[in-house]
Amino acid sequence: MLKLVMSTRNRMKALRARRDRGATAAEYALIVAVVIAAIAGLVTAFAAAIGANFAQVTGLL
């Protein structure tokens, strides 16, 4: 009986370990998505500012 309990316990531990790895991958994917969105926002903001500066310089010339 003890052997059956230990076997079941080991299987449950193995299943939990598999789920943890999947959750970690999903968390990394979420972090990457947030970083990409932040970079895209910054690039867009800087592009608008740089475009305005070039327009001002062109107007002065």
mmJSON file of the N, C-alpha and C atoms, coordinates in Angstrom:
{"data_MODEL":{"atom_site":{
"group_PDB":["ATOM","ATOM","ATOM","ATOM","ATOM","ATOM","ATOM","ATOM","ATOM","ATOM","ATOM","ATOM","ATOM","ATOM","ATOM","ATOM","ATOM","ATOM","ATOM","ATOM","ATOM","ATOM","ATOM","ATOM","ATOM","ATOM","ATOM","ATOM","ATOM","ATOM","ATOM","ATOM","ATOM","ATOM","ATOM","ATOM","ATOM","ATOM","ATOM","ATOM","ATOM","ATOM","ATOM","ATOM","ATOM","ATOM","ATOM","ATOM","ATOM","ATOM","ATOM","ATOM","ATOM","ATOM","ATOM","ATOM","ATOM","ATOM","ATOM","ATOM","ATOM","ATOM","ATOM","ATOM","ATOM","ATOM","ATOM","ATOM","ATOM","ATOM","ATOM","ATOM","ATOM","ATOM","ATOM","ATOM","ATOM","ATOM","ATOM","ATOM","ATOM","ATOM","ATOM","ATOM","ATOM","ATOM","ATOM","ATOM","ATOM","ATOM","ATOM","ATOM","ATOM","ATOM","ATOM","ATOM","ATOM","ATOM","ATOM","ATOM","ATOM","ATOM","ATOM","ATOM","ATOM","ATOM","ATOM","ATOM","ATOM","ATOM","ATOM","ATOM","ATOM","ATOM","ATOM","ATOM","ATOM","ATOM","ATOM","ATOM","ATOM","ATOM","ATOM","ATOM","ATOM","ATOM","ATOM","ATOM","ATOM","ATOM","ATOM","ATOM","ATOM","ATOM","ATOM","ATOM","ATOM","ATOM","ATOM","ATOM","ATOM","ATOM","ATOM","ATOM","ATOM","ATOM","ATOM","ATOM","ATOM","ATOM","ATOM","ATOM","ATOM","ATOM","ATOM","ATOM","ATOM","ATOM","ATOM","ATOM","ATOM","ATOM","ATOM","ATOM","ATOM","ATOM","ATOM","ATOM","ATOM","ATOM","ATOM","ATOM","ATOM","ATOM","ATOM","ATOM","ATOM","ATOM","ATOM","ATOM","ATOM","ATOM","ATOM"],
"id":[1,2,3,4,5,6,7,8,9,10,11,12,13,14,15,16,17,18,19,20,21,22,23,24,25,26,27,28,29,30,31,32,33,34,35,36,37,38,39,40,41,42,43,44,45,46,47,48,49,50,51,52,53,54,55,56,57,58,59,60,61,62,63,64,65,66,67,68,69,70,71,72,73,74,75,76,77,78,79,80,81,82,83,84,85,86,87,88,89,90,91,92,93,94,95,96,97,98,99,100,101,102,103,104,105,106,107,108,109,110,111,112,113,114,115,116,117,118,119,120,121,122,123,124,125,126,127,128,129,130,131,132,133,134,135,136,137,138,139,140,141,142,143,144,145,146,147,148,149,150,151,152,153,154,155,156,157,158,159,160,161,162,163,164,165,166,167,168,169,170,171,172,173,174,175,176,177,178,179,180,181,182,183],
"type_symbol":["N","C","C","N","C","C","N","C","C","N","C","C","N","C","C","N","C","C","N","C","C","N","C","C","N","C","C","N","C","C","N","C","C","N","C","C","N","C","C","N","C","C","N","C","C","N","C","C","N","C","C","N","C","C","N","C","C","N","C","C","N","C","C","N","C","C","N","C","C","N","C","C","N","C","C","N","C","C","N","C","C","N","C","C","N","C","C","N","C","C","N","C","C","N","C","C","N","C","C","N","C","C","N","C","C","N","C","C","N","C","C","N","C","C","N","C","C","N","C","C","N","C","C","N","C","C","N","C","C","N","C","C","N","C","C","N","C","C","N","C","C","N","C","C","N","C","C","N","C","C","N","C","C","N","C","C","N","C","C","N","C","C","N","C","C","N","C","C","N","C","C","N","C","C","N","C","C","N","C","C","N","C","C"],
"label_atom_id":["N","CA","C","N","CA","C","N","CA","C","N","CA","C","N","CA","C","N","CA","C","N","CA","C","N","CA","C","N","CA","C","N","CA","C","N","CA","C","N","CA","C","N","CA","C","N","CA","C","N","CA","C","N","CA","C","N","CA","C","N","CA","C","N","CA","C","N","CA","C","N","CA","C","N","CA","C","N","CA","C","N","CA","C","N","CA","C","N","CA","C","N","CA","C","N","CA","C","N","CA","C","N","CA","C","N","CA","C","N","CA","C","N","CA","C","N","CA","C","N","CA","C","N","CA","C","N","CA","C","N","CA","C","N","CA","C","N","CA","C","N","CA","C","N","CA","C","N","CA","C","N","CA","C","N","CA","C","N","CA","C","N","CA","C","N","CA","C","N","CA","C","N","CA","C","N","CA","C","N","CA","C","N","CA","C","N","CA","C","N","CA","C","N","CA","C","N","CA","C","N","CA","C","N","CA","C","N","CA","C","N","CA","C"],
"label_alt_id":[null,null,null,null,null,null,null,null,null,null,null,null,null,null,null,null,null,null,null,null,null,null,null,null,null,null,null,null,null,null,null,null,null,null,null,null,null,null,null,null,null,null,null,null,null,null,null,null,null,null,null,null,null,null,null,null,null,null,null,null,null,null,null,null,null,null,null,null,null,null,null,null,null,null,null,null,null,null,null,null,null,null,null,null,null,null,null,null,null,null,null,null,null,null,null,null,null,null,null,null,null,null,null,null,null,null,null,null,null,null,null,null,null,null,null,null,null,null,null,null,null,null,null,null,null,null,null,null,null,null,null,null,null,null,null,null,null,null,null,null,null,null,null,null,null,null,null,null,null,null,null,null,null,null,null,null,null,null,null,null,null,null,null,null,null,null,null,null,null,null,null,null,null,null,null,null,null,null,null,null,null,null,null],
"label_comp_id":["MET","MET","MET","LEU","LEU","LEU","LYS","LYS","LYS","LEU","LEU","LEU","VAL","VAL","VAL","MET","MET","MET","SER","SER","SER","THR","THR","THR","ARG","ARG","ARG","ASN","ASN","ASN","ARG","ARG","ARG","MET","MET","MET","LYS","LYS","LYS","ALA","ALA","ALA","LEU","LEU","LEU","ARG","ARG","ARG","ALA","ALA","ALA","ARG","ARG","ARG","ARG","ARG","ARG","ASP","ASP","ASP","ARG","ARG","ARG","GLY","GLY","GLY","ALA","ALA","ALA","THR","THR","THR","ALA","ALA","ALA","ALA","ALA","ALA","GLU","GLU","GLU","TYR","TYR","TYR","ALA","ALA","ALA","LEU","LEU","LEU","ILE","ILE","ILE","VAL","VAL","VAL","ALA","ALA","ALA","VAL","VAL","VAL","VAL","VAL","VAL","ILE","ILE","ILE","ALA","ALA","ALA","ALA","ALA","ALA","ILE","ILE","ILE","ALA","ALA","ALA","GLY","GLY","GLY","LEU","LEU","LEU","VAL","VAL","VAL","THR","THR","THR","ALA","ALA","ALA","PHE","PHE","PHE","ALA","ALA","ALA","ALA","ALA","ALA","ALA","ALA","ALA","ILE","ILE","ILE","GLY","GLY","GLY","ALA","ALA","ALA","ASN","ASN","ASN","PHE","PHE","PHE","ALA","ALA","ALA","GLN","GLN","GLN","VAL","VAL","VAL","THR","THR","THR","GLY","GLY","GLY","LEU","LEU","LEU","LEU","LEU","LEU"],
"label_asym_id":["A","A","A","A","A","A","A","A","A","A","A","A","A","A","A","A","A","A","A","A","A","A","A","A","A","A","A","A","A","A","A","A","A","A","A","A","A","A","A","A","A","A","A","A","A","A","A","A","A","A","A","A","A","A","A","A","A","A","A","A","A","A","A","A","A","A","A","A","A","A","A","A","A","A","A","A","A","A","A","A","A","A","A","A","A","A","A","A","A","A","A","A","A","A","A","A","A","A","A","A","A","A","A","A","A","A","A","A","A","A","A","A","A","A","A","A","A","A","A","A","A","A","A","A","A","A","A","A","A","A","A","A","A","A","A","A","A","A","A","A","A","A","A","A","A","A","A","A","A","A","A","A","A","A","A","A","A","A","A","A","A","A","A","A","A","A","A","A","A","A","A","A","A","A","A","A","A","A","A","A","A","A","A"],
"label_entity_id":["1","1","1","1","1","1","1","1","1","1","1","1","1","1","1","1","1","1","1","1","1","1","1","1","1","1","1","1","1","1","1","1","1","1","1","1","1","1","1","1","1","1","1","1","1","1","1","1","1","1","1","1","1","1","1","1","1","1","1","1","1","1","1","1","1","1","1","1","1","1","1","1","1","1","1","1","1","1","1","1","1","1","1","1","1","1","1","1","1","1","1","1","1","1","1","1","1","1","1","1","1","1","1","1","1","1","1","1","1","1","1","1","1","1","1","1","1","1","1","1","1","1","1","1","1","1","1","1","1","1","1","1","1","1","1","1","1","1","1","1","1","1","1","1","1","1","1","1","1","1","1","1","1","1","1","1","1","1","1","1","1","1","1","1","1","1","1","1","1","1","1","1","1","1","1","1","1","1","1","1","1","1","1"],
"label_seq_id":[1,1,1,2,2,2,3,3,3,4,4,4,5,5,5,6,6,6,7,7,7,8,8,8,9,9,9,10,10,10,11,11,11,12,12,12,13,13,13,14,14,14,15,15,15,16,16,16,17,17,17,18,18,18,19,19,19,20,20,20,21,21,21,22,22,22,23,23,23,24,24,24,25,25,25,26,26,26,27,27,27,28,28,28,29,29,29,30,30,30,31,31,31,32,32,32,33,33,33,34,34,34,35,35,35,36,36,36,37,37,37,38,38,38,39,39,39,40,40,40,41,41,41,42,42,42,43,43,43,44,44,44,45,45,45,46,46,46,47,47,47,48,48,48,49,49,49,50,50,50,51,51,51,52,52,52,53,53,53,54,54,54,55,55,55,56,56,56,57,57,57,58,58,58,59,59,59,60,60,60,61,61,61],
"pdbx_PDB_ins_code":[null,null,null,null,null,null,null,null,null,null,null,null,null,null,null,null,null,null,null,null,null,null,null,null,null,null,null,null,null,null,null,null,null,null,null,null,null,null,null,null,null,null,null,null,null,null,null,null,null,null,null,null,null,null,null,null,null,null,null,null,null,null,null,null,null,null,null,null,null,null,null,null,null,null,null,null,null,null,null,null,null,null,null,null,null,null,null,null,null,null,null,null,null,null,null,null,null,null,null,null,null,null,null,null,null,null,null,null,null,null,null,null,null,null,null,null,null,null,null,null,null,null,null,null,null,null,null,null,null,null,null,null,null,null,null,null,null,null,null,null,null,null,null,null,null,null,null,null,null,null,null,null,null,null,null,null,null,null,null,null,null,null,null,null,null,null,null,null,null,null,null,null,null,null,null,null,null,null,null,null,null,null,null],
"Cartn_x":[0.824,0.0,0.876,1.932,2.837,3.481,3.775,4.386,3.434,2.155,1.153,1.03,1.024,0.924,2.142,3.315,4.535,4.588,4.132,4.112,3.171,1.995,1.031,1.583,2.236,2.816,3.895,4.729,5.778,5.191,4.123,3.478,2.899,2.298,1.732,2.827,3.965,5.088,5.571,5.626,6.077,5.109,3.819,2.834,2.944,3.155,3.306,4.545,5.605,6.85,6.64,5.886,5.62,4.813,3.822,2.994,3.804,4.731,5.549,6.389,6.914,7.715,6.861,5.653,4.77,4.393,4.151,3.79,4.963,6.156,7.338,7.475,7.251,7.342,6.283,5.093,4.029,4.373,4.97,5.362,6.437,7.403,8.443,7.843,6.902,6.259,5.514,4.87,4.163,5.133,6.256,7.262,7.811,8.09,8.606,7.583,6.309,5.261,5.172,5.293,5.24,6.449,7.619,8.83,8.721,8.224,8.066,7.076,5.979,4.988,5.591,6.399,7.036,8.017,8.794,9.756,9.02,7.943,7.171,6.595,6.121,5.592,6.66,7.845,8.944,9.411,9.512,9.945,8.932,7.661,6.622,6.701,6.887,6.975,8.2,9.343,10.544,10.442,9.795,9.648,8.835,7.785,6.966,7.771,8.542,9.346,10.44,11.098,12.167,11.588,10.429,9.772,9.413,8.956,8.623,9.875,10.975,12.234,12.731,12.649,13.076,12.178,10.915,9.995,10.35,10.716,11.079,12.365,13.36,14.622,14.396,13.552,13.258,12.586,11.703,11.034,12.01,13.017,14.01,14.914,15.14,16.018,15.269],
"Cartn_y":[-1.19,0.0,1.265,1.235,2.38,2.632,1.552,1.689,2.395,2.095,2.734,4.228,4.565,5.96,6.745,6.174,6.863,7.036,6.022,6.114,7.219,7.288,8.329,9.71,9.807,11.076,11.549,10.62,10.965,11.406,10.759,11.155,12.564,12.881,14.214,15.281,14.977,15.919,16.149,15.084,15.193,16.051,15.877,16.688,18.158,18.449,19.835,20.461,19.706,20.229,20.585,19.782,20.079,21.35,21.527,22.727,23.973,23.894,25.061,25.519,24.586,24.97,25.68,25.227,25.865,27.275,27.449,28.77,29.734,29.246,30.095,30.58,29.697,30.082,31.128,30.967,31.939,33.293,33.265,34.522,35.234,34.487,35.11,35.698,35.018,35.525,36.822,36.888,38.104,39.267,38.996,40.033,40.541,39.633,40.026,40.883,40.521,41.301,42.711,42.848,44.171,45.008,44.407,45.133,45.588,44.734,45.109,46.255,46.203,47.286,48.597,48.541,49.755,50.329,49.482,49.949,50.565,49.932,50.471,51.842,51.995,53.293,54.361,54.029,54.994,55.39,54.419,54.713,55.627,55.362,56.208,57.631,57.759,59.091,59.849,59.177,59.839,60.178,59.342,59.613,60.881,61.054,62.266,63.505,63.407,64.547,64.886,63.896,64.13,64.7,64.18,64.711,66.175,66.56,67.969,68.832,68.341,69.104,69.278,68.225,68.345,69.328,69.325,70.27,71.71,71.916,73.253,73.711,72.834,73.186,73.456,72.645,72.862,74.2,74.568,75.874,77.033,76.862,77.924,78.065,76.991,77.053,77.681],
"Cartn_z":[0.0,0.0,0.0,0.781,0.843,-0.521,-1.222,-2.541,-3.513,-3.442,-4.295,-3.964,-2.7,-2.277,-2.751,-2.582,-3.01,-4.526,-5.246,-6.705,-7.164,-6.558,-6.899,-6.552,-5.434,-5.003,-5.986,-6.432,-7.391,-8.73,-9.146,-10.4,-10.291,-9.163,-8.963,-8.983,-8.376,-8.401,-9.828,-10.614,-12.002,-12.81,-12.586,-13.304,-12.924,-11.656,-11.226,-11.841,-11.938,-12.516,-13.985,-14.706,-16.112,-16.253,-15.399,-15.478,-15.162,-14.248,-13.892,-15.074,-15.824,-16.973,-18.017,-18.229,-19.195,-18.755,-17.48,-16.97,-17.122,-16.919,-17.055,-18.496,-19.446,-20.853,-21.183,-20.648,-20.901,-20.27,-19.109,-18.463,-19.265,-19.766,-20.593,-21.862,-22.458,-23.667,-23.367,-22.215,-21.835,-21.617,-20.975,-20.754,-22.081,-23.0,-24.318,-25.046,-24.955,-25.623,-25.048,-23.742,-23.111,-23.519,-23.559,-23.957,-25.407,-26.27,-27.685,-27.829,-27.081,-27.146,-26.66,-25.604,-25.09,-26.108,-26.726,-27.73,-28.919,-29.348,-30.472,-30.122,-28.898,-28.472,-28.444,-27.942,-27.896,-29.292,-30.166,-31.538,-32.219,-32.004,-32.599,-32.051,-30.754,-30.141,-30.647,-30.712,-31.195,-32.676,-33.452,-34.882,-35.092,-34.31,-34.45,-34.055,-32.986,-32.529,-33.535,-34.052,-35.03,-36.321,-36.72,-37.922,-37.765,-36.596,-36.349,-36.4,-35.866,-35.903,-37.328,-38.132,-39.545,-40.277,-40.0,-40.66,-40.268,-39.01,-38.561,-39.251,-39.34,-40.0,-41.47,-42.1,-43.515,-43.729,-42.821,-42.919,-42.775,-41.935,-41.761,-42.963,-43.667,-44.844,-45.994],
"occupancy":[1.0,1.0,1.0,1.0,1.0,1.0,1.0,1.0,1.0,1.0,1.0,1.0,1.0,1.0,1.0,1.0,1.0,1.0,1.0,1.0,1.0,1.0,1.0,1.0,1.0,1.0,1.0,1.0,1.0,1.0,1.0,1.0,1.0,1.0,1.0,1.0,1.0,1.0,1.0,1.0,1.0,1.0,1.0,1.0,1.0,1.0,1.0,1.0,1.0,1.0,1.0,1.0,1.0,1.0,1.0,1.0,1.0,1.0,1.0,1.0,1.0,1.0,1.0,1.0,1.0,1.0,1.0,1.0,1.0,1.0,1.0,1.0,1.0,1.0,1.0,1.0,1.0,1.0,1.0,1.0,1.0,1.0,1.0,1.0,1.0,1.0,1.0,1.0,1.0,1.0,1.0,1.0,1.0,1.0,1.0,1.0,1.0,1.0,1.0,1.0,1.0,1.0,1.0,1.0,1.0,1.0,1.0,1.0,1.0,1.0,1.0,1.0,1.0,1.0,1.0,1.0,1.0,1.0,1.0,1.0,1.0,1.0,1.0,1.0,1.0,1.0,1.0,1.0,1.0,1.0,1.0,1.0,1.0,1.0,1.0,1.0,1.0,1.0,1.0,1.0,1.0,1.0,1.0,1.0,1.0,1.0,1.0,1.0,1.0,1.0,1.0,1.0,1.0,1.0,1.0,1.0,1.0,1.0,1.0,1.0,1.0,1.0,1.0,1.0,1.0,1.0,1.0,1.0,1.0,1.0,1.0,1.0,1.0,1.0,1.0,1.0,1.0,1.0,1.0,1.0,1.0,1.0,1.0],
"B_iso_or_equiv":[0.0,0.0,0.0,0.0,0.0,0.0,0.0,0.0,0.0,0.0,0.0,0.0,0.0,0.0,0.0,0.0,0.0,0.0,0.0,0.0,0.0,0.0,0.0,0.0,0.0,0.0,0.0,0.0,0.0,0.0,0.0,0.0,0.0,0.0,0.0,0.0,0.0,0.0,0.0,0.0,0.0,0.0,0.0,0.0,0.0,0.0,0.0,0.0,0.0,0.0,0.0,0.0,0.0,0.0,0.0,0.0,0.0,0.0,0.0,0.0,0.0,0.0,0.0,0.0,0.0,0.0,0.0,0.0,0.0,0.0,0.0,0.0,0.0,0.0,0.0,0.0,0.0,0.0,0.0,0.0,0.0,0.0,0.0,0.0,0.0,0.0,0.0,0.0,0.0,0.0,0.0,0.0,0.0,0.0,0.0,0.0,0.0,0.0,0.0,0.0,0.0,0.0,0.0,0.0,0.0,0.0,0.0,0.0,0.0,0.0,0.0,0.0,0.0,0.0,0.0,0.0,0.0,0.0,0.0,0.0,0.0,0.0,0.0,0.0,0.0,0.0,0.0,0.0,0.0,0.0,0.0,0.0,0.0,0.0,0.0,0.0,0.0,0.0,0.0,0.0,0.0,0.0,0.0,0.0,0.0,0.0,0.0,0.0,0.0,0.0,0.0,0.0,0.0,0.0,0.0,0.0,0.0,0.0,0.0,0.0,0.0,0.0,0.0,0.0,0.0,0.0,0.0,0.0,0.0,0.0,0.0,0.0,0.0,0.0,0.0,0.0,0.0,0.0,0.0,0.0,0.0,0.0,0.0],
"pdbx_formal_charge":[null,null,null,null,null,null,null,null,null,null,null,null,null,null,null,null,null,null,null,null,null,null,null,null,null,null,null,null,null,null,null,null,null,null,null,null,null,null,null,null,null,null,null,null,null,null,null,null,null,null,null,null,null,null,null,null,null,null,null,null,null,null,null,null,null,null,null,null,null,null,null,null,null,null,null,null,null,null,null,null,null,null,null,null,null,null,null,null,null,null,null,null,null,null,null,null,null,null,null,null,null,null,null,null,null,null,null,null,null,null,null,null,null,null,null,null,null,null,null,null,null,null,null,null,null,null,null,null,null,null,null,null,null,null,null,null,null,null,null,null,null,null,null,null,null,null,null,null,null,null,null,null,null,null,null,null,null,null,null,null,null,null,null,null,null,null,null,null,null,null,null,null,null,null,null,null,null,null,null,null,null,null,null],
"auth_seq_id":[1,1,1,2,2,2,3,3,3,4,4,4,5,5,5,6,6,6,7,7,7,8,8,8,9,9,9,10,10,10,11,11,11,12,12,12,13,13,13,14,14,14,15,15,15,16,16,16,17,17,17,18,18,18,19,19,19,20,20,20,21,21,21,22,22,22,23,23,23,24,24,24,25,25,25,26,26,26,27,27,27,28,28,28,29,29,29,30,30,30,31,31,31,32,32,32,33,33,33,34,34,34,35,35,35,36,36,36,37,37,37,38,38,38,39,39,39,40,40,40,41,41,41,42,42,42,43,43,43,44,44,44,45,45,45,46,46,46,47,47,47,48,48,48,49,49,49,50,50,50,51,51,51,52,52,52,53,53,53,54,54,54,55,55,55,56,56,56,57,57,57,58,58,58,59,59,59,60,60,60,61,61,61],
"auth_comp_id":["MET","MET","MET","LEU","LEU","LEU","LYS","LYS","LYS","LEU","LEU","LEU","VAL","VAL","VAL","MET","MET","MET","SER","SER","SER","THR","THR","THR","ARG","ARG","ARG","ASN","ASN","ASN","ARG","ARG","ARG","MET","MET","MET","LYS","LYS","LYS","ALA","ALA","ALA","LEU","LEU","LEU","ARG","ARG","ARG","ALA","ALA","ALA","ARG","ARG","ARG","ARG","ARG","ARG","ASP","ASP","ASP","ARG","ARG","ARG","GLY","GLY","GLY","ALA","ALA","ALA","THR","THR","THR","ALA","ALA","ALA","ALA","ALA","ALA","GLU","GLU","GLU","TYR","TYR","TYR","ALA","ALA","ALA","LEU","LEU","LEU","ILE","ILE","ILE","VAL","VAL","VAL","ALA","ALA","ALA","VAL","VAL","VAL","VAL","VAL","VAL","ILE","ILE","ILE","ALA","ALA","ALA","ALA","ALA","ALA","ILE","ILE","ILE","ALA","ALA","ALA","GLY","GLY","GLY","LEU","LEU","LEU","VAL","VAL","VAL","THR","THR","THR","ALA","ALA","ALA","PHE","PHE","PHE","ALA","ALA","ALA","ALA","ALA","ALA","ALA","ALA","ALA","ILE","ILE","ILE","GLY","GLY","GLY","ALA","ALA","ALA","ASN","ASN","ASN","PHE","PHE","PHE","ALA","ALA","ALA","GLN","GLN","GLN","VAL","VAL","VAL","THR","THR","THR","GLY","GLY","GLY","LEU","LEU","LEU","LEU","LEU","LEU"],
"auth_asym_id":["A","A","A","A","A","A","A","A","A","A","A","A","A","A","A","A","A","A","A","A","A","A","A","A","A","A","A","A","A","A","A","A","A","A","A","A","A","A","A","A","A","A","A","A","A","A","A","A","A","A","A","A","A","A","A","A","A","A","A","A","A","A","A","A","A","A","A","A","A","A","A","A","A","A","A","A","A","A","A","A","A","A","A","A","A","A","A","A","A","A","A","A","A","A","A","A","A","A","A","A","A","A","A","A","A","A","A","A","A","A","A","A","A","A","A","A","A","A","A","A","A","A","A","A","A","A","A","A","A","A","A","A","A","A","A","A","A","A","A","A","A","A","A","A","A","A","A","A","A","A","A","A","A","A","A","A","A","A","A","A","A","A","A","A","A","A","A","A","A","A","A","A","A","A","A","A","A","A","A","A","A","A","A"],
"auth_atom_id":["N","CA","C","N","CA","C","N","CA","C","N","CA","C","N","CA","C","N","CA","C","N","CA","C","N","CA","C","N","CA","C","N","CA","C","N","CA","C","N","CA","C","N","CA","C","N","CA","C","N","CA","C","N","CA","C","N","CA","C","N","CA","C","N","CA","C","N","CA","C","N","CA","C","N","CA","C","N","CA","C","N","CA","C","N","CA","C","N","CA","C","N","CA","C","N","CA","C","N","CA","C","N","CA","C","N","CA","C","N","CA","C","N","CA","C","N","CA","C","N","CA","C","N","CA","C","N","CA","C","N","CA","C","N","CA","C","N","CA","C","N","CA","C","N","CA","C","N","CA","C","N","CA","C","N","CA","C","N","CA","C","N","CA","C","N","CA","C","N","CA","C","N","CA","C","N","CA","C","N","CA","C","N","CA","C","N","CA","C","N","CA","C","N","CA","C","N","CA","C","N","CA","C","N","CA","C","N","CA","C","N","CA","C"],
"pdbx_PDB_model_num":[1,1,1,1,1,1,1,1,1,1,1,1,1,1,1,1,1,1,1,1,1,1,1,1,1,1,1,1,1,1,1,1,1,1,1,1,1,1,1,1,1,1,1,1,1,1,1,1,1,1,1,1,1,1,1,1,1,1,1,1,1,1,1,1,1,1,1,1,1,1,1,1,1,1,1,1,1,1,1,1,1,1,1,1,1,1,1,1,1,1,1,1,1,1,1,1,1,1,1,1,1,1,1,1,1,1,1,1,1,1,1,1,1,1,1,1,1,1,1,1,1,1,1,1,1,1,1,1,1,1,1,1,1,1,1,1,1,1,1,1,1,1,1,1,1,1,1,1,1,1,1,1,1,1,1,1,1,1,1,1,1,1,1,1,1,1,1,1,1,1,1,1,1,1,1,1,1,1,1,1,1,1,1]
}}}
